[in-house]
Amino acid sequence: MENQKLLVSIITPTFNRGKFLEQNIISIKNQDYPFIEHIVIDGGSTDNSLEILKKYEGTYNLKWISEKDNGCADAMNKGFERASGQIFCWLDSDDFYLPCAIKKIAEVFKNNLNVDAVFGDVLLGTVEGKIIGYTKYTSFNAETSIYLGMVVATQSTFWRSTLHRKINGLDAKYLRCADLDFFTRMAISGAKFRHVRNFLSVYRYHPGQLTQSVDLCEKEKKEIFQKYSDNKLNARGLKLKRMKLLLERAVNFIKQGDIWYVFKGILRRFDFLYAVNK
């Protein structure tokens, strides 16, 4: 299958994010890959979000609805139900893609027919979109997801629609950590992931993020961990498993040429320990 014929369906859930939505839309509209379907699921915004959607309606393959939903995962499920592409992804309305990101991903899927999901690296931005850092990733599997948490960036992860349907989409009961559960189930299903060493998107930090609801996040993470982890492990066994997985990831980072990234991670860990014990 030629990559020019791979339709990429991008789902954007949003609610009162007019401040960021236009940059999200422009980053998709201006991609140099022609086969994109952008589906925005608005939760009934009362700000200028609808004005922005109407402004860009008809200028590229944008579809949108505005109605109440039962949370972000429910909104994304609505979007994926309407999607017709062979490649799926979602991009929250406060984040945006970097130039050429979709073309790079389509090429990987074209050349690797046995790959089910592709993920890249992510830049970190301020409210204004100024780049202040980055996060890199390496190989991904079920164990790393279960025992180490989110080790892929949703903004920079893409997967085949066949895989999405195989695992029945997102679990809408999770209001903050549906992505962790979703990617864990992907890996458990036997999906083959491929990491690309490219920055594909910008994750924007701001006070209104869902991920900043700390208490609910921790509660859902704990539930997901208990659901998929080996309950026969005692505290020492769990600690050893996590140390083993962290070491394996460090080795993988070094193998892919990111030794400096590993070194900086070690320094940050020592700084944290120093601050705790000070």
N, C-alpha and C positions, 0 to 999 in steps of 0.2 A: 504494500500500500504506500503510495507516495505521500510524503508529509504535507504536500499542498492540499490533499484531500482529507486530512485529519481535522475535523472540526473540534475546536477547544471550547467547551462550555464553562464560563466563569460565573460563579454565583456570588453575589454581594448582598449579604443581609445588612440592613441599616435601620436605625431609628434615631431621628433628630441629630443626624451627623452632617448637616448641610455645610458645616465649617470645613469638613474634610472631603465630602463626597465628590466635589468637582475635580479635585486632583486625582482621585481614584479613577473616575471616568476618563479623564484625559490620558492617564497612563495606559489605559486599555485601548482607547480609540486610536492612539498614536503608535501602537505596536506595528512593526513592519511585517506582520503575518496576517494575511487577508481572511483566514477562516476562523473567525472568533464569534462566539455567541455570548453576549453579556446579559445576564438576567439579574435584575436588582429586585430584591424582596424587601419592601419598605413596611415597617410595622405600624404605619399610621402616623407618620411624622407631622408635627405642627410647626416646624421651622420652615426654612426655605428649601428643603430637600426636594419637594415635588416640583418647584420652579426649576431647579437644576435638571431634574430628570426630563421635564418637558423641553427644556432648552436643547438637550442633546438627542432627544428622540428623533429618529429619522436620519441622523448624521452618520450613524454606523449601526451595526446589528445589535441594538439595545432593546431589551424588553423589560417591562417592569410592572409591578402591581403594588398597591398600597392598601393594606388591611391589617387588622390586629393579628398578632400571632402569640404563641405560647413560649416564646424565648428564641434565642439565636439558632439553636439546632432545629427547632420546628420550622423557622424561616428558611434555613438552608435546605431542609427536606422538601419544602414547597418548591424551591428553585430547582433542585435536581429532578424532581418529578416532571418539570417542564422542559428540562434540558434534552437536546437531541444530538449532542456531540459524542465523539468516540473517546475524548479525553475530558476528564472532569477536574475542577479545582474550585476553591473559593478564596475570595479576597475581601476581607472586612473593609468597610467603607472608610475607615481611618488609615488604611494602609494603601500602598501603591506599588505598581510594577516598575522595574527598571527597563530602559529601552532594549529591544531585541530578546526579552526574556521568553516570550511565547514561541518565537521561531526556534530558539535553541532547544526548548523542551520538545517541540514537535519533531525536530531532527533526531533527538535521542530515541523517541518512540518509533520513528520510522526505521531506524537502523538496529533496533533491539526488540524484535517482535516477541521475545520471551519475557521482556520486562513488563511488570504490571504497574509499577509506580516509580516516579522519578522525583528527587528532591534536591534542592540546591541550598546555597547559603543566603543569609539575610543581613541587610544593613539596618542599623538602629537610628531612628530619627526623633527629633523634638516635635512639639506641637506645630511649629512653623515648617517642619520638613527638613531642618538642618541635620546633616549626618553627624552623629556623635560616637559611633562605634559600629561593631559588627559581631556576628556570631557565625562560626563555621561548624560544619557537621561532617560526620563520617559514616561508615557503614551502619545499617540499621537492621535490627531483628526483634523478635518478640520479647526476648529476655531483657534487652536494653530498655525497651518501652515499659515493661512491667516493673523492673527493679530500679530504673534510673529516672523514669518519667518522660516528659516530652523531649525527645532527642531528634525531632525534625521540626521545621518551621512550617506551620500551616500556610503561610503566605507564599512559600517557595516549594510547595509540594503538589504534584499532579498525578493522576491515576486514571486507569482505563475505566470506562463506564461499565464494562462487564464485571470488573472487580467490585465496583460500588454496589451493583445490584446483587452480586453474590453474597455480600455481607449485610444486605438490607439497610444501607444508608446509616444515618446517625441515630443514636438513641436520644430522643428528645427529652428524656427525664433528667439528663444532665444539663444544667443551665450554664455552667462555667467550664466544665472539663469534657464536653462531648468529643472534642478533637482527640484528647488522649485515649479515650475509650475506642474511638473510631480507628485510629492508626494502630492501636494494639490489636484490635480484631482483624485488621488487614494482615498484620504480620502473622498472627496465629493461624489464619486461613491458609498460609503457605505462599502468600504473594511475594514476588521477587522485586526487591527495591534496588534502584540504581541511584547513587549519589553523583552529582555533577559539581565540579569545583568552580561554580559561577555564582556571583551575587545576582539574585533574580528579583528581589523585592525589598521594600523598606517597611519595617515595622515601626509604627509611630507610638512613642510613649506619651500618654496624657492622663489627667486625673479621672476621666470618665470611663476608662476601659473596664470591660467586664472582668478581665483577668485580675483587676485590682481588688475584687471582692474576696479578700484573703480567707476569711473564715469558711465561706461556702466552697471555695476552691479546695482548701485542705480537706474538708469533709468529703467532697466528691473524689479527690485523689485517693484518699484512704479506702473508700468503697471500691474503686476500680482496682486498686492494688489487691485488696482482699479477694476480689472476684477471680483474678487471674493468677495470683502468685501461688507458690507451693506452700500450703499451710503446714507442712511437716517440718519446715525450717524453723529452728529456734533462733534467738536473737544473734547468737554468735555465727550461726550458719548464714543468716541473712546478711550480716556485716561482711563476711568473707565473700559471699556471692557478689555483693555490690563492689567490693574492692577488686575482685577478679574482672568484672565487667568494665570498671573504670580503667584498669590497666590495659585491657584489650583495646579499649577505645583510644587510649594514649598511643599504643603501638600503631593502630590504624592511622591515626593522625600523622604520626612520624612517617609511615610508609607512603602516605599520599603527599608528603612534602611540607607538612605544617608543623615542623618541629618547634618553631618559634611560638606558635599558638599554644602548644602544650606547655612550653616553658613559662609563658605568661600566666597560664591557668594555674600552674604550680605556685608561682609567686603570689597570685591572688589568694590561694588557699592558705599560704603561710601568713599573709597579711591578716586574713580573717581569724586564724588561730591566735595570732599575736594580740588582736583586738579583744578577743574573748577572754584571754588569760591575763590581760594587762591589769 
